[in-house]
């Protein structure tokens, strides 16, 4: 179905706004994803302050080429959606949960990270980075680990002396 010129201008304006504000943009290739699954995904993404929208590839490409990102726009084939957010890791990480949940219907197609275009493999590796709360917990564990091991050793020494 053809899109009116006014609707195209609205889509371009929306994608331009996303390109200006978002720290990370993830391109997702989707096909045969049911409305129910998409609604569930959008709600989950929205809860994490991650936006999700679908745009025509030609309009998306036009905006991305004029946005001034480094590198070359990744190959965008099929139906493309974009996930975006102000958190650098959240869009890729949150979308990755649905890529795992719907492997036949949803896949990474690349993205924009740190002001430059990245491949789908790089987006997948970015998605594997845990969130800040998890990283803090891991750091606290590393800091406390020697103390707890020392306490266990002291306990064993005390047992052997009795």
Residue, then its C-alpha position, 0 to 999 in steps of 0.5 A: x500500500x502506498x504511503x502519502x507524501x505527508x505520512x512519509x514526511x512524518x516518518x522522516x521527521x520521527x526518525x530524524x528526531x530518533x537519530x538526534x536523541x538516541x545514543x544507540x539505534x538497533x536495526x531489527x529484521x522481522x517477519x511473520x511476527x504476530x500482533x500479539x507478540x509485537x504488542x508484548x515486545x513493545x510493552x516490555x521495551x517501553x518499560x525499559x525506556x526503549x522505543x520501537x518503531x517500523x520505518x520504510x528502508x528507503x526513508x530510514x536510509x535517507x535519514x541515516x545517510x544525512x545524520x553524519x554517522x561514521x562508517x557505512x550503513x549496514x545492509x538492510x534487507x526485509x522488513x526493518x524496525x528500529x529500537x532506540x534509547x538514551x541508554x547505550x546498552x538497553x536497546x540491544x540488550x532488551x531486543x536480544x531477549x526477544x531475538x532469543x524468544x522469536x529466533x525465526x521471526x526476529x534478528x539483528x540487522x546492525x545498528x548505530x553505537x557510539x556515533x558509528x554504524x556497527x554490524x549485526x555481530x557487533x550489536x549481538x556482542x553489545x547486547x551480551x553486556x550486562x546492565x549497570x546493576x549487574x556490573x555493580x553486583x559483579x564488582x562488589x563480589x570481586x571486592x568481597x571475594x578475598x575477604x570471604x575466602x580469608x574468613x573461610x580459611x581462618x575458620x578451617x584453621x580454627x577447626x584444626x586447632x581445636 
